[in-house]
Amino acid sequence: MLNKIFSLLILITLFLASCKGPIKQTEDENIDSNLVELNVIQMHQITMDTVRVEEERTDLALSGKVTFDMDYLAPVYSFVSGNVIKVNVSQGDHVNKGQVLAMLKSADVSNYEGQYAVAEGQLKTAQRNLDIAHELYKTKVYSDKDVMQAQNDYNSAKAALKTAETFLKTYKVSGTDTNALYTLTSPIDGFVVSKSISEGMNVRADNTNPLFTVSYLKTVWVEANVYENDIPQIALGDSADITTVAYPDQKIKATISKVANMLDSSANSMRARLVIDNSAGLLKAGMFANVVVHLDKHKKAIAIPKEALVFYNNSYYVMVYKGNHKFEKRLVSIEGTNETKSYVTKGLDKNEIVVSKNSLYVYGQ
């Protein structure tokens, strides 16, 4: 009898266990895996913000390089052939306008000095002949024709001397010394950024490479590479922040001052120029630069704090507050971002509330 009762109890227990399993499974199916609930302590660790509609301002990241300001770049050439007898400056030196950079001994200069001396002597002779012609005209020895001829000879000699003087001024030679020296001087105030001359070398007048290059480094250019698909997005006057490898924490404000009208075939990109105030002298030609251009798209868009986004499995999510300490994992589509904001095209509505700080912490609960 006891055995029958015991067997009956086992059957009843097994039956109840089999009934309980499906009931728990049904309850689990009702749990929304996209909902997260935080306790009071956890709620104090997050920050929330309201979704707004704002003017869309996105950022475009470009790479670039610091170059000289070509509007203040002065190459220095020699207009005569000669031998370098003295070089007064080195690369990197600051020079003033008119300062002597180097001196050459030149046969060309000697020739021009000789031409000047000849022209000066011819003018003196012509002046004397003209004076004599005027005196003889008074005594009726010379006719009007003779005086006119003397005057023409004087005018020709004067023009020849003027031409010789122009040559000497062009070549910065005094004309009074017959030392055949030619001086190279700086055309502007600035720094010697390149130098390809040394004492003892021979210089040719037809050399196409500058002997010195002087640049006014208080302003420099940053030339950014704009790839073809980004060309429609940029425009003159767009503001930008520039950083360099040497100074990664220092943002330099600038605007796009010029956009090229053709692509650089070697880089398959177009150049955008930004003029930078370099009064502090931090930027050097050749430095690589990161350029972040701020684009104003002139349209309204749903904006959220950039930190509100959670990137997971190649998709973007935000944590939307549903009330009572509960949050929903919401898949969203992003059109663009800037330094502080992201712009949502799908998945959020105006005035919804999202986690703006520590959103990844909420997502992981």
Secondary structure, DSSP 8 states (H G I E B T S, - for coil): -HHHHHHHHHHHHHHHHHHHHHHHHHHHHTS-TTEEE--HHHHTT-EEEE-EEEEEEEEEEEEEEEEE-GGGEEEE--SS-EEEEEE---TT-EE-TT-EEEEEE-HHHHHHHHHHHHHHHHHHHHHHHHHHHHHHHHTTSS-HHHHHHHHHHHHHHHHHHHHHHHHHHHTT--SS--S-EEEEE-SSSEEEEEE---TT-EE-TT--S-SEEEE-TTEEEEEEEEEGGGGGG--TT-EEEEEESSSTT--EEEEEEEEEEEEETTTTEEEEEEEEE-TT----TT-EEEEEEEEEEEEEEEEEEGGG-EEETTEEEEEEEEETTEEEEEEEEEEEE-SSEEEEEES--TT-EEEEESHHHHHT-
